[in-house]
Amino acid sequence: MWRAAPPEELPTAVYKGDAWAPSSWREWNAAANKLQYRSYVVWRKAAFSGVTINIDQDGLRRTYYSSCGQTGHTIWMFGDSALWGAGSPDWATIPSLLAKQYRDTGNEVCVVNFGEKAWVSTQETIQLLLALKAAEKKPDLVLFYDGVSDAFLPYQTSLPDAHENLAHIKRLFEGFSKQPGFQFLQESNTYALLRRMRAHLETTEKSRADSPLSAEQVAAMARITYENYLKNMEIVELLGRHYGFSCFFFWQPTLFAGHKPMTGHERHAQRLEEQGHPGVGELMRVTYDLFRAIRQPDFFYLADIFNRDEENRFLDFSHVGPAGNQLVERRMFEVLERHGYAGTSHSNQGSNFE
């Protein structure tokens, strides 16, 4: 299984007649599994140019309303496909909407979307390290938007700190390494290898359909995610103190947590995920309960953001459409504003943007 594969049909209940939606859906299908190997983080999307989806040579998605120059404030954002903007056009991803919010309040900022399909927080932390080493201009703010991919990972592998689809990538690498003369090194840059990787990455490491999870297993898996994430938070905080940036961590919504009044479309999406991965709903709920209890000044639990929202927000069990992204972005901006990072040009008194 590979997170963020587009649903087979366009969920018209979420888009409500948006003229760009069919085109965006086709582009998402075209771009979703065009992957390239990247050192340390393992994969990133390949470059893609479309009407609603654009990805540069570094694998970074376009952020609208972002003003990146030698001066001004810079915000780096990390997360999985929900942060990348699965199901949304470039101008309606969370990073783009946050950049627009800053612009509309009088202060243009540079927002960089480092989100990537199926990434977990350890990959994001490594990407932060790589970006800090390479960038002349360091960020003022670093924001993480996580939840579903990290919570799902123990369902797929028993290792305490891994990336998704580890077993298939491991078998692919070890299969090449058995060839005479380490031929895999010569082929690692070919399109054929990337095509083979893509085919392997579209299936799950293992199925739990015939082995239901016990309460003890679920609790242990949830604890693995929780402890690993706290350690990654600590590393990012230490980097922030050294490089002079502030960091905030946001835990994303899912249909398996919170108390959203679900529509018929959303109930169907929840059932589909549970049928494909029996027990994953309970794992999500138990994991999210642990994160709900975190009381740290830089951590914010957003899984309850749709608790009173009766509209169709979710495309599937974990991705929301543009209207949902806007609600998430507004909550993020409220948090940043409370902590002095609104940074408007109208009133910089008390601002932590310096």
C-alpha positions in Angstrom: 0.0 0.0 0.0 1.2 3.5 -0.8 -0.4 6.4 0.9 -2.1 9.2 -1.1 -2.9 7.2 -4.2 -5.9 9.1 -5.8 -9.3 7.5 -5.2 -10.6 5.8 -8.4 -13.4 8.4 -8.9 -13.5 12.1 -8.4 -15.3 12.8 -5.1 -17.7 15.4 -6.5 -19.3 15.9 -3.1 -16.1 17.5 -1.9 -15.4 19.7 -4.9 -18.9 20.9 -5.5 -18.5 21.8 -9.2 -15.1 23.4 -9.0 -14.2 23.9 -12.7 -10.5 22.9 -12.2 -11.3 19.7 -10.3 -11.4 17.2 -13.2 -8.1 18.5 -14.6 -6.5 18.5 -11.2 -7.6 14.9 -10.6 -6.0 13.8 -13.9 -2.8 15.6 -13.0 -2.7 14.0 -9.5 -3.1 10.6 -11.1 -0.3 11.4 -13.5 2.1 12.9 -10.9 1.3 10.7 -7.8 3.7 7.8 -8.6 6.3 9.5 -10.7 9.1 9.2 -8.1 12.8 9.7 -8.1 15.3 8.2 -5.7 16.8 10.8 -3.3 19.7 10.3 -0.9 18.8 9.7 2.7 15.1 10.5 2.3 14.7 7.6 -0.3 12.1 9.2 -2.6 10.7 12.4 -3.9 8.3 13.1 -6.7 9.8 13.8 -10.1 9.5 17.1 -11.8 6.0 17.7 -13.2 4.4 20.6 -15.1 0.7 21.0 -15.3 -2.2 23.5 -14.9 -3.0 22.7 -11.3 0.1 20.7 -10.1 3.7 21.9 -10.6 6.8 20.2 -9.1 10.3 21.6 -9.6 13.6 19.7 -10.2 14.2 19.4 -6.5 10.8 17.6 -6.0 9.2 20.6 -4.3 5.7 21.6 -5.1 4.9 25.1 -6.2 3.7 27.4 -3.4 1.4 30.3 -4.6 1.6 33.7 -3.0 5.1 33.0 -1.7 7.7 35.8 -2.0 11.2 34.4 -1.8 14.0 36.9 -2.0 17.1 37.7 -0.1 15.1 39.7 2.5 11.9 38.9 4.3 10.8 36.1 6.5 11.0 32.4 5.5 8.8 29.5 6.6 9.7 25.9 5.8 6.8 23.4 6.1 7.2 19.6 6.4 4.7 16.8 6.3 3.2 13.9 4.2 0.8 14.1 1.3 -1.7 16.0 3.3 0.8 18.9 3.6 2.0 18.4 0.0 -1.6 19.0 -1.0 -3.0 15.7 -2.3 -6.3 16.4 -4.0 -5.8 20.2 -4.2 -4.4 22.5 -6.8 -1.2 24.4 -6.2 -3.0 27.5 -5.0 -5.1 25.6 -2.4 -2.5 23.6 -0.5 -1.9 24.5 3.1 1.4 26.1 2.4 0.0 28.3 -0.4 -3.0 29.3 1.8 -0.7 30.2 4.7 1.4 32.3 2.3 -1.8 34.0 1.1 -2.9 34.7 4.7 0.4 36.4 5.4 0.2 38.4 2.2 -3.4 39.5 2.9 -2.5 40.7 6.4 0.3 42.9 5.0 3.4 40.8 5.2 4.6 38.7 2.3 6.7 35.7 3.4 8.6 33.0 1.6 6.9 29.6 2.3 8.5 26.4 1.1 6.5 23.2 0.8 8.8 20.3 1.7 5.8 17.9 2.0 6.0 14.5 0.3 3.8 11.5 -0.3 4.0 8.9 2.6 6.8 10.6 4.4 7.1 10.1 8.1 8.6 12.5 10.7 12.1 10.9 10.6 12.3 11.5 6.8 11.1 15.1 7.4 13.7 15.7 10.1 16.5 14.4 7.7 15.2 16.6 5.0 15.3 19.6 7.4 19.0 18.7 8.1 19.8 18.5 4.4 18.0 21.8 3.6 19.8 23.6 6.5 23.2 22.4 5.2 22.4 23.6 1.7 20.5 26.9 2.3 22.4 30.2 2.6 19.2 31.8 4.1 18.0 29.8 7.1 14.3 29.7 7.9 12.6 31.9 10.6 9.9 29.3 11.2 9.8 25.6 10.7 6.3 23.9 10.7 5.5 20.2 10.8 2.1 18.8 9.9 2.0 15.1 10.7 -0.3 12.3 12.0 -1.6 9.7 9.7 1.6 8.4 8.0 3.4 8.2 11.4 0.5 6.5 13.1 0.1 4.0 10.2 3.8 3.0 10.1 3.8 0.4 12.9 0.9 -1.3 11.1 3.2 -1.9 8.2 6.6 -2.7 9.9 7.7 -3.9 13.3 10.8 -1.7 13.2 10.7 1.2 15.7 11.9 3.8 13.2 11.5 3.2 9.5 9.9 4.6 6.4 6.9 3.2 4.6 7.2 0.3 2.2 10.6 -0.6 3.8 10.4 -4.3 3.0 9.8 -3.8 -0.7 12.6 -1.2 -1.1 14.9 -3.5 1.0 14.2 -6.5 -1.3 14.7 -4.4 -4.4 18.1 -3.2 -3.2 19.2 -6.6 -2.0 18.1 -8.2 -5.2 20.3 -5.9 -7.2 23.2 -6.4 -4.8 23.3 -10.1 -5.5 24.1 -9.4 -9.2 27.7 -9.9 -10.2 29.9 -6.8 -10.1 27.3 -4.8 -8.1 25.4 -4.1 -11.4 22.7 -2.4 -9.4 25.0 0.6 -8.9 25.2 1.0 -12.6 21.5 0.7 -13.1 20.4 2.8 -10.1 20.1 5.9 -12.2 18.0 4.4 -15.0 14.4 4.9 -15.6 13.9 1.2 -15.6 15.0 1.1 -11.9 12.6 3.9 -11.0 9.8 2.1 -12.8 10.5 -1.0 -10.9 10.7 0.9 -7.6 7.4 2.5 -8.3 5.7 -0.9 -9.0 7.0 -2.2 -5.7 6.1 0.8 -3.7 2.4 0.5 -4.6 1.9 -2.6 -2.4 2.0 -3.1 1.3 4.8 -4.6 3.2 2.4 -7.2 4.7 -1.3 -7.7 5.2 -2.9 -8.1 8.6 -6.2 -9.2 7.2 -5.7 -12.7 8.6 -4.2 -11.6 11.9 -6.4 -9.1 13.8 -4.6 -6.8 16.2 -5.0 -7.4 19.9 -5.4 -4.5 22.3 -1.9 -5.0 23.5 -0.5 -4.9 20.0 -2.4 -1.7 19.2 -1.2 -0.1 22.5 2.4 -1.0 21.7 2.3 0.3 18.2 0.8 3.6 19.3 3.5 3.9 21.9 6.2 3.4 19.2 4.8 6.2 17.1 4.4 8.5 20.1 7.9 8.0 21.5 9.6 8.3 18.1 7.8 11.5 17.3 8.7 13.1 20.6 12.4 12.3 19.9 12.1 13.9 16.5 10.5 17.0 18.0 13.5 17.2 20.4 16.0 17.0 17.6 14.2 19.7 15.6 14.0 21.9 18.7 17.7 21.6 19.2 18.4 22.5 15.6 16.1 25.5 16.0 18.1 26.7 19.0 21.4 26.4 17.0 20.2 27.9 13.7 17.9 30.5 15.2 14.5 29.3 14.0 11.3 28.6 15.9 9.3 25.4 15.3 5.7 24.3 15.7 4.2 20.8 15.3 0.6 20.3 14.2 -1.2 16.9 14.4 -3.5 16.5 11.4 -7.1 15.4 11.2 -8.4 12.0 10.1 -11.8 10.3 9.9 -10.6 7.8 12.5 -10.1 10.5 15.3 -12.2 13.3 16.6 -16.0 13.5 16.4 -16.8 14.9 13.0 -20.4 14.4 12.0 -19.6 12.3 8.9 -21.4 12.6 5.6 -22.4 9.5 3.6 -19.3 10.0 1.4 -17.0 10.2 4.5 -18.5 7.1 6.1 -17.9 5.3 2.9 -14.3 6.5 2.8 -13.8 5.3 6.4 -15.2 1.9 5.6 -13.0 1.4 2.6 -9.9 2.1 4.6 -10.9 -0.3 7.4 -11.7 -3.0 4.9 -8.4 -2.6 3.2 -6.5 -2.5 6.5 -8.5 -4.2 9.2 -7.7 -2.7 12.6 -6.1 0.4 11.3 -9.0 2.5 12.6 -8.5 1.4 16.2 -4.7 1.9 15.8 -5.3 5.5 14.7 -7.7 6.2 17.5 -5.4 4.9 20.2 -2.4 6.7 18.7 -4.3 9.9 18.4 -5.4 9.7 22.0 -1.7 9.7 23.1 -1.0 12.8 21.0 -4.1 14.6 22.3 -2.6 14.5 25.7 0.7 16.1 24.8 1.1 19.4 26.7 4.1 21.1 25.0 4.1 24.8 24.0 5.1 24.0 20.4 2.7 21.1 19.8 -0.9 21.6 18.6 -3.5 18.9 18.2 -5.8 19.7 15.2 -7.7 16.4 14.8 -10.8 17.9 16.4 -10.9 20.8 13.9 -14.0 19.3 12.1 -15.9 18.2 15.2 -18.9 20.4 14.4 -18.5 20.5 10.7 -21.2 18.8 8.7 -19.8 19.5 5.3 -18.0 17.0 3.1 -14.3 17.8 3.9 -12.5 14.5 3.4 -11.6 13.0 0.0 -10.6 9.7 1.8 -9.9 8.9 5.4 -6.9 11.3 5.7 -6.9 13.9 2.9 -9.2 16.9 2.8 -10.1 19.1 -0.1 -9.3 22.8 -0.5 -12.0 24.0 1.9 -10.6 21.7 4.6 -7.1 22.9 3.9 -8.3 26.5 4.4 -9.8 25.6 7.8 -6.5 23.9 8.9 -4.4 26.9 7.6 -6.6 29.3 9.6 -6.0 27.4 12.8 -2.3 27.3 12.1 -2.2 31.0 11.5 -4.1 31.7 14.7 -1.5 29.7 16.6 1.3 31.6 14.9 -0.4 34.9 15.6 -0.8 34.1 19.3 2.9 33.3 19.5 3.9 36.6 17.8 4.5 35.3 14.3 1.8 37.1 12.5 4.5 39.6 11.5 2.2 42.1 9.8 3.8 45.3 8.5 0.9 47.2 10.1 2.0 46.4 13.6 5.3 44.7 14.4 5.1 45.4 18.1 5.8 42.3 20.1 6.5 40.3 16.9 8.9 37.4 17.1 9.7 37.9 13.4 12.8 39.9 13.6 
